[in-house]
Amino acid sequence: MPRSRRDLSVAKVVVILLIVAVITYVRRNGSRSPATGDSSQVNGYDELTNCTFVPGRGNDGDSFRVRHGEREFVLRLYYVDAPETYLSDRHASQRERVQEQANDFGGIRVEQAIATGKNASEQTERLLNAKPFTVYTRWERVFDSERVYGFARPDGSDVFLSETLATQGLAAC
């Protein structure tokens, strides 16, 4: 049975509050172990400081390439989903995915979902490409891919990227 827009809005608010609670807990209660280079442990997460955004074709609002020292990896943000930035003319499963994302955004048109995805991608690049940022990860793989789950926080900000994207309506929770 389709969920009402009110039910989806309430669910989004609950997920945002959970994200904020987890992040607040990590900030307040995370015990730091001695750092090796520019990484340390915070409440079970590796904290990687001085990360840089690596421009690339595969980057979008919720997944992007990161460089930390000599290591490069693709980070997939926890708890948010930004719409895709294109509509495939060859893969039905990708078109279905975009339609699902449009539905998650309150039943908007597919074209609007793609525009939102492009805006999310631009916002992510703008916030992370300007200066170094911090990543928190447990190196958990996203399905069978090279991507790993984590949080990203622009340096000098108390707000995580996932929070920014969600509150700006650029990602669903």
C-alpha positions as a Python dict, from the first residue, in 0.01 Angstrom:
ca = {
    (1, 'M'): (0, 0, 0),
    (2, 'P'): (145, 343, -92),
    (3, 'R'): (254, 556, 198),
    (4, 'S'): (111, 904, 237),
    (5, 'R'): (330, 1210, 200),
    (6, 'R'): (277, 1280, 572),
    (7, 'D'): (405, 931, 663),
    (8, 'L'): (713, 984, 442),
    (9, 'S'): (776, 1326, 597),
    (10, 'V'): (751, 1188, 950),
    (11, 'A'): (987, 902, 857),
    (12, 'K'): (1239, 1148, 714),
    (13, 'V'): (1230, 1361, 1029),
    (14, 'V'): (1281, 1053, 1247),
    (15, 'V'): (1579, 939, 1039),
    (16, 'I'): (1733, 1288, 1047),
    (17, 'L'): (1693, 1295, 1425),
    (18, 'L'): (1859, 954, 1451),
    (19, 'I'): (2150, 1074, 1236),
    (20, 'V'): (2189, 1382, 1456),
    (21, 'A'): (2173, 1167, 1773),
    (22, 'V'): (2443, 927, 1646),
    (23, 'I'): (2668, 1210, 1537),
    (24, 'T'): (2619, 1397, 1866),
    (25, 'Y'): (2698, 1080, 2060),
    (26, 'V'): (3014, 1018, 1857),
    (27, 'R'): (3127, 1377, 1912),
    (28, 'R'): (3062, 1376, 2287),
    (29, 'N'): (3156, 1021, 2384),
    (30, 'G'): (3410, 912, 2128),
    (31, 'S'): (3733, 819, 2299),
    (32, 'R'): (4031, 911, 2088),
    (33, 'S'): (4321, 674, 2068),
    (34, 'P'): (4668, 796, 1978),
    (35, 'A'): (4665, 911, 1619),
    (36, 'T'): (4880, 747, 1358),
    (37, 'G'): (4953, 1019, 1110),
    (38, 'D'): (4628, 1205, 1069),
    (39, 'S'): (4383, 934, 1169),
    (40, 'S'): (4249, 819, 1504),
    (41, 'Q'): (3959, 623, 1653),
    (42, 'V'): (3634, 788, 1760),
    (43, 'N'): (3375, 555, 1913),
    (44, 'G'): (3470, 266, 1684),
    (45, 'Y'): (3506, 478, 1370),
    (46, 'D'): (3835, 561, 1205),
    (47, 'E'): (3857, 940, 1198),
    (48, 'L'): (4048, 1050, 890),
    (49, 'T'): (4144, 1416, 894),
    (50, 'N'): (4285, 1623, 609),
    (51, 'C'): (4092, 1431, 343),
    (52, 'T'): (4057, 1580, -4),
    (53, 'F'): (3785, 1546, -267),
    (54, 'V'): (3898, 1375, -587),
    (55, 'P'): (3696, 1492, -888),
    (56, 'G'): (3571, 1209, -1104),
    (57, 'R'): (3297, 1089, -1334),
    (58, 'G'): (3155, 846, -1077),
    (59, 'N'): (3104, 1108, -806),
    (60, 'D'): (2753, 1211, -710),
    (61, 'G'): (2577, 1355, -407),
    (62, 'D'): (2612, 1057, -177),
    (63, 'S'): (2918, 874, -321),
    (64, 'F'): (3249, 1032, -410),
    (65, 'R'): (3620, 963, -434),
    (66, 'V'): (3834, 1066, -135),
    (67, 'R'): (4211, 1092, -90),
    (68, 'H'): (4358, 1048, 257),
    (69, 'G'): (4736, 1060, 252),
    (70, 'E'): (4846, 804, -6),
    (71, 'R'): (4516, 613, 6),
    (72, 'E'): (4226, 676, -231),
    (73, 'F'): (3876, 528, -187),
    (74, 'V'): (3510, 589, -269),
    (75, 'L'): (3296, 696, 28),
    (76, 'R'): (2921, 626, 33),
    (77, 'L'): (2740, 838, 290),
    (78, 'Y'): (2553, 658, 566),
    (79, 'Y'): (2175, 701, 599),
    (80, 'V'): (2102, 923, 298),
    (81, 'D'): (2026, 865, -69),
    (82, 'A'): (2069, 1141, -324),
    (83, 'P'): (1896, 1077, -657),
    (84, 'E'): (2094, 961, -957),
    (85, 'T'): (2229, 1230, -1188),
    (86, 'Y'): (2127, 1068, -1517),
    (87, 'L'): (1871, 836, -1672),
    (88, 'S'): (2017, 537, -1853),
    (89, 'D'): (1887, 459, -2198),
    (90, 'R'): (2034, 106, -2180),
    (91, 'H'): (1964, -28, -1831),
    (92, 'A'): (1606, -81, -1718),
    (93, 'S'): (1715, -142, -1357),
    (94, 'Q'): (1876, 203, -1341),
    (95, 'R'): (1561, 367, -1479),
    (96, 'E'): (1357, 178, -1218),
    (97, 'R'): (1596, 301, -948),
    (98, 'V'): (1548, 663, -1055),
    (99, 'Q'): (1168, 614, -1051),
    (100, 'E'): (1194, 472, -695),
    (101, 'Q'): (1398, 775, -592),
    (102, 'A'): (1141, 1010, -746),
    (103, 'N'): (873, 831, -543),
    (104, 'D'): (1084, 863, -226),
    (105, 'F'): (1093, 1237, -284),
    (106, 'G'): (715, 1260, -260),
    (107, 'G'): (624, 1144, -608),
    (108, 'I'): (812, 1403, -806),
    (109, 'R'): (876, 1353, -1177),
    (110, 'V'): (1182, 1155, -1286),
    (111, 'E'): (1326, 1469, -1448),
    (112, 'Q'): (1295, 1653, -1116),
    (113, 'A'): (1470, 1367, -934),
    (114, 'I'): (1760, 1383, -1179),
    (115, 'A'): (1783, 1762, -1136),
    (116, 'T'): (1786, 1712, -757),
    (117, 'G'): (2061, 1453, -796),
    (118, 'K'): (2268, 1696, -1002),
    (119, 'N'): (2217, 1968, -740),
    (120, 'A'): (2322, 1724, -464),
    (121, 'S'): (2633, 1633, -659),
    (122, 'E'): (2722, 2000, -710),
    (123, 'Q'): (2662, 2078, -342),
    (124, 'T'): (2881, 1786, -231),
    (125, 'E'): (3163, 1895, -458),
    (126, 'R'): (3128, 2259, -351),
    (127, 'L'): (3140, 2175, 21),
    (128, 'L'): (3421, 1920, 3),
    (129, 'N'): (3638, 2054, -277),
    (130, 'A'): (3695, 2391, -110),
    (131, 'K'): (3924, 2263, 167),
    (132, 'P'): (4020, 1947, 355),
    (133, 'F'): (3747, 1755, 536),
    (134, 'T'): (3712, 1476, 791),
    (135, 'V'): (3578, 1126, 725),
    (136, 'Y'): (3447, 879, 983),
    (137, 'T'): (3429, 519, 865),
    (138, 'R'): (3440, 159, 983),
    (139, 'W'): (3548, 49, 632),
    (140, 'E'): (3223, -143, 583),
    (141, 'R'): (3185, -230, 214),
    (142, 'V'): (2879, -124, 16),
    (143, 'F'): (2752, -452, -128),
    (144, 'D'): (3025, -605, -345),
    (145, 'S'): (3182, -280, -455),
    (146, 'E'): (3491, -75, -384),
    (147, 'R'): (3280, 181, -195),
    (148, 'V'): (3283, 204, 185),
    (149, 'Y'): (3021, 359, 413),
    (150, 'G'): (3102, 663, 621),
    (151, 'F'): (3032, 1019, 727),
    (152, 'A'): (3202, 1331, 588),
    (153, 'R'): (3227, 1664, 767),
    (154, 'P'): (3368, 1975, 601),
    (155, 'D'): (3644, 2117, 821),
    (156, 'G'): (3529, 2414, 1024),
    (157, 'S'): (3170, 2289, 1021),
    (158, 'D'): (2973, 2122, 1300),
    (159, 'V'): (2736, 1973, 1042),
    (160, 'F'): (2794, 1648, 855),
    (161, 'L'): (2741, 1641, 480),
    (162, 'S'): (2454, 1391, 511),
    (163, 'E'): (2269, 1634, 741),
    (164, 'T'): (2324, 1922, 500),
    (165, 'L'): (2198, 1725, 200),
    (166, 'A'): (1891, 1598, 388),
    (167, 'T'): (1791, 1937, 532),
    (168, 'Q'): (1833, 2103, 192),
    (169, 'G'): (1603, 1845, 33),
    (170, 'L'): (1886, 1702, -181),
    (171, 'A'): (1885, 1354, -23),
    (172, 'A'): (1623, 1124, 123),
    (173, 'C'): (1673, 956, 456),
}
